[in-house]
Amino acid sequence: MSTGGPDLFVICKNCQSEVSPYITECPYCGSRLRKRAPKLDREGRVTERKRRSPAPSLPRLRRGEIPGIRGEARPYATIGLVLAGLAGTLLWRAALVGSTHAIELWARFGTHLWWRLLVAPFTYVNTGYAIVALGTIAVFGWLLERRHGPALVLVVFAIAAVGGAAVTAADSTLPIALGANGGALALLIAWAIPDLLSLRAGEEIDGDLLGTAVIFGVVLLMPLAVPSASWVAAGVGVLTGILVGLPLALTGER
């Protein structure tokens, strides 16, 4: 072989004969030398395609694999809450488009108070309100569920959203509270409290508290733009987020 140039011959592994490097079968014994003829570069040298080594990747963390770290799982509770809100919004819109007044449906099928309390947090009469509330639930519900699991997300949402609707319904002078602005605020605050305590202690945090504050202000002031969003429900949501998030942060479950 010549140094720096193309190979002059190769050795057949079967008959040990010197043959051309550009053929696929040995002309002496007929054994296969390679699957296909090699590709040549501009200088006549054989170029072989290099196989890429697989990129290193870590498998999904299983539950109990590392003590103290929660295993990765899909946020099923948060997904369920968002889908329920989308379904309620579509049903309300369908009732309006179908020339059936939605308030009449509410009065006909919602004669029992418990039914109204369960349905109200998933009913949005305003599309912008639905986008803001459901978006907040999706983001901070997912973050909270990744930190503490789905059960806590459902409990916080139920206390804030259903509880806010119940407190509003207790006062007959207040309008019906629709939507889950209280539930969205509770999830946001419960997630943000550990970062707020860490920031107060001078520690570094990974969360974006500035963006969280902007979202908090938008959801909190939603009753100014949408009458069906209740100030009382928002207050219940803020109180729930503090009462749930503060003990979790102080006990060190982050």
C-alpha positions in Angstrom: 0.0 0.0 0.0 1.1 3.6 -0.7 1.1 6.0 2.2 -1.4 8.8 1.7 -2.9 7.4 -1.5 -5.5 4.8 -2.4 -5.0 1.2 -1.4 -3.4 -0.9 -4.2 -4.9 -4.2 -3.0 -6.7 -5.9 -0.2 -6.2 -9.5 1.1 -9.1 -11.9 0.6 -9.9 -13.5 4.0 -10.8 -16.8 2.3 -8.0 -17.6 -0.2 -5.4 -14.9 1.0 -5.1 -13.6 -2.5 -4.3 -9.9 -3.3 -7.3 -8.4 -5.0 -8.4 -4.9 -6.1 -10.0 -2.8 -3.3 -12.8 -1.7 -5.7 -14.5 -5.1 -6.3 -17.2 -6.8 -4.2 -16.2 -10.5 -4.8 -12.9 -12.2 -5.0 -12.1 -13.3 -8.6 -10.2 -16.4 -7.4 -12.5 -18.0 -4.9 -15.7 -16.0 -5.4 -16.1 -15.1 -1.7 -17.8 -11.8 -0.9 -15.4 -9.1 0.1 -18.0 -6.3 0.9 -21.7 -5.7 0.4 -21.3 -2.9 -2.2 -18.5 -1.2 -4.0 -16.8 1.5 -1.9 -17.3 5.2 -2.6 -14.2 7.2 -3.7 -13.3 10.8 -3.0 -11.8 13.2 -5.5 -8.3 11.8 -4.9 -9.4 8.2 -5.5 -9.3 7.1 -1.9 -11.9 4.9 -0.4 -14.3 6.8 1.9 -16.4 4.9 4.4 -19.4 6.4 6.1 -18.9 6.7 9.8 -21.7 5.5 12.0 -22.8 8.1 14.5 -22.6 6.9 18.1 -26.0 7.1 19.8 -26.4 10.3 21.9 -26.3 9.6 25.6 -29.7 9.8 27.2 -31.0 9.1 30.7 -34.1 7.0 31.3 -37.1 8.5 33.0 -36.6 8.6 36.8 -38.7 5.9 38.4 -40.5 6.3 41.7 -38.3 5.4 44.7 -35.1 5.1 42.5 -33.4 8.0 44.3 -34.5 8.7 48.0 -35.9 12.2 48.4 -36.6 12.8 44.7 -40.0 12.2 43.2 -40.2 10.1 40.1 -41.1 11.7 36.8 -44.7 11.2 35.7 -47.3 12.9 33.5 -49.3 15.6 35.2 -52.6 13.8 35.0 -54.4 15.8 37.6 -53.5 19.1 35.9 -54.4 17.8 32.5 -57.8 16.7 33.8 -58.5 20.1 35.3 -57.6 21.9 32.1 -59.7 19.5 29.9 -62.7 19.9 32.2 -62.4 23.7 31.9 -62.2 23.4 28.1 -65.2 21.1 28.0 -67.3 23.4 30.2 -66.4 26.4 28.0 -67.4 24.5 24.8 -70.6 23.3 26.3 -71.5 26.8 27.3 -70.7 28.2 23.9 -72.7 25.4 22.3 -75.7 26.2 24.4 -75.6 29.9 23.2 -75.1 29.0 19.6 -77.9 26.4 19.7 -80.3 29.3 20.6 -80.9 27.8 24.0 -80.1 30.3 26.7 -77.4 28.9 29.0 -78.9 30.5 32.1 -82.1 28.6 31.5 -80.1 25.3 31.3 -78.4 26.3 34.5 -81.7 26.9 36.3 -83.3 23.7 34.8 -80.6 21.2 35.6 -78.9 23.0 38.5 -81.7 23.1 41.0 -79.4 21.5 43.6 -76.7 23.8 45.1 -74.0 21.1 45.2 -74.4 20.6 41.4 -73.8 24.2 40.8 -70.8 24.4 43.0 -69.1 21.5 41.2 -69.9 22.8 37.7 -69.2 26.5 38.2 -65.4 26.3 38.4 -65.4 24.7 34.9 -67.8 27.1 33.3 -66.4 30.1 31.4 -68.6 32.7 29.7 -65.6 34.7 28.4 -63.0 33.2 26.1 -60.2 35.5 27.4 -61.0 34.6 30.9 -60.9 30.9 30.0 -57.5 31.3 28.3 -55.9 33.2 31.3 -57.3 30.9 34.0 -56.7 27.6 32.3 -53.3 28.7 31.2 -52.4 29.6 34.8 -53.8 26.2 36.0 -51.8 24.3 33.3 -48.5 26.0 34.2 -48.6 26.2 38.0 -50.7 23.0 38.4 -48.0 21.1 36.5 -45.2 22.7 38.5 -46.9 21.9 41.8 -47.8 18.4 40.7 -44.2 17.7 39.8 -43.2 18.8 43.2 -45.9 17.3 45.4 -47.9 14.9 43.3 -51.5 15.0 41.8 -53.4 14.6 45.1 -52.3 18.0 46.4 -53.2 19.7 43.2 -56.7 18.3 43.3 -57.2 19.2 46.9 -55.9 22.8 46.5 -58.1 23.3 43.4 -61.2 21.9 45.1 -60.8 24.0 48.2 -60.1 27.2 46.3 -62.5 26.8 43.3 -65.4 25.0 44.8 -65.0 26.8 48.2 -64.9 30.2 46.4 -68.1 29.4 44.6 -69.7 28.2 47.8 -68.8 31.4 49.7 -70.1 33.5 46.8 -73.3 31.6 46.7 -73.8 32.0 50.4 -74.5 35.7 49.8 -77.5 36.1 47.6 -76.6 39.7 46.8 -73.5 38.6 44.9 -73.6 37.4 41.2 -72.9 33.7 40.4 -69.2 32.9 40.5 -68.1 31.2 37.3 -64.6 30.0 36.3 -61.7 29.0 38.4 -59.8 32.2 39.1 -59.6 31.2 42.7 -58.2 27.8 41.9 -55.6 29.3 39.5 -54.5 31.8 42.2 -54.2 29.0 44.8 -52.0 26.8 42.7 -49.8 29.8 41.7 -49.3 30.9 45.3 -48.8 27.4 46.7 -46.0 26.9 44.1 -44.4 30.4 44.6 -44.2 30.5 48.4 -41.0 28.3 48.7 -39.2 30.5 46.2 -40.3 33.6 48.0 -39.0 32.2 51.3 -35.7 31.2 49.6 -35.4 34.7 48.0 -36.0 36.3 51.4 -33.3 34.2 52.9 -30.8 35.3 50.2 -30.7 32.0 48.4 -30.7 31.5 44.7 -33.9 30.4 43.0 -34.7 28.8 39.7 -38.2 30.1 39.3 -39.2 33.3 37.5 -41.0 35.3 40.2 -41.3 38.4 38.1 -43.3 36.6 35.4 -45.3 34.8 38.2 -46.1 38.2 39.7 -47.4 39.5 36.4 -49.6 36.4 35.9 -50.9 36.8 39.5 -51.9 40.4 38.9 -53.7 39.5 35.7 -55.7 36.7 37.3 -56.4 38.7 40.5 -57.8 41.6 38.5 -59.9 39.5 36.2 -63.2 40.5 37.9 -62.7 44.0 36.7 -63.1 42.8 33.1 -65.3 39.8 33.5 -68.3 40.1 35.9 -68.7 36.4 36.2 -65.2 36.2 37.8 -65.8 36.7 41.5 -63.6 38.8 43.9 -64.7 36.6 46.7 -63.5 33.5 44.9 -60.2 35.2 44.2 -59.8 36.0 47.9 -60.6 32.4 48.8 -58.0 31.3 46.3 -55.3 33.6 47.7 -56.0 32.4 51.3 -56.0 28.7 50.3 -52.7 29.1 48.5 -51.1 30.7 51.5 -52.5 28.2 54.0 -51.4 25.2 51.9 -48.1 26.5 50.5 -46.7 28.0 53.7 -46.7 24.8 55.8 -45.3 22.8 52.9 -42.4 25.3 52.5 -41.7 25.4 56.2 -41.6 21.7 56.6 -38.9 21.5 53.8 -40.9 19.5 51.3 -39.6 21.2 48.2 
